[in-house]
Amino acid sequence: MPPVKHHSKSKVGRRRSHLAKTKTAMVACKKCGAPTMPHRACPSCGYYR
């Protein structure tokens, strides 16, 4: 087997540039006002438009 090649910090950073976590989108429930993820039923009251 050939020796493993070294990967510079910049090369690794460029590869990982798309791995950052994104914030979860939250909206207020129209019925009870609890925070809810969009396009999902409200976890506290079960309301779904």
C-alpha positions as CSV (number, residue, x, y, z in Angstrom):
1,M,0.0,0.0,0.0
2,P,1.3,3.5,-0.7
3,P,1.9,5.9,2.2
4,V,-1.0,8.0,3.3
5,K,-0.8,11.6,1.9
6,H,-0.9,14.6,4.1
7,H,-3.9,16.9,3.9
8,S,-3.3,20.6,4.8
9,K,-5.5,22.4,7.2
10,S,-6.8,24.6,4.4
11,K,-7.7,21.6,2.3
12,V,-9.6,20.0,5.2
13,G,-11.3,23.3,6.0
14,R,-12.5,23.7,2.5
15,R,-13.9,20.2,2.5
16,R,-15.7,20.9,5.8
17,S,-17.0,24.3,4.9
18,H,-20.4,22.8,4.1
19,L,-20.7,20.9,7.3
20,A,-21.8,23.8,9.5
21,K,-25.0,23.3,11.4
22,T,-27.9,25.5,10.5
23,K,-30.5,26.9,12.9
24,T,-33.8,25.1,13.1
25,A,-36.6,27.3,11.7
26,M,-39.4,27.9,14.3
27,V,-42.7,29.6,13.9
28,A,-45.4,30.5,16.4
29,C,-48.5,28.2,16.4
30,K,-51.5,30.2,15.1
31,K,-53.8,28.7,17.8
32,C,-51.8,28.6,21.0
33,G,-48.6,30.5,20.2
34,A,-46.2,27.7,21.1
35,P,-43.0,27.4,19.0
36,T,-43.5,24.9,16.2
37,M,-41.5,23.7,13.2
38,P,-43.1,24.9,10.0
39,H,-45.3,22.4,8.1
40,R,-45.8,20.2,11.1
41,A,-48.5,19.7,13.7
42,C,-48.1,21.8,16.9
43,P,-46.6,19.6,19.6
44,S,-48.6,21.2,22.5
45,C,-52.1,21.5,21.0
46,G,-51.9,19.3,17.9
47,Y,-53.2,22.1,15.6
48,Y,-52.3,21.8,11.9
49,R,-53.7,24.4,9.5
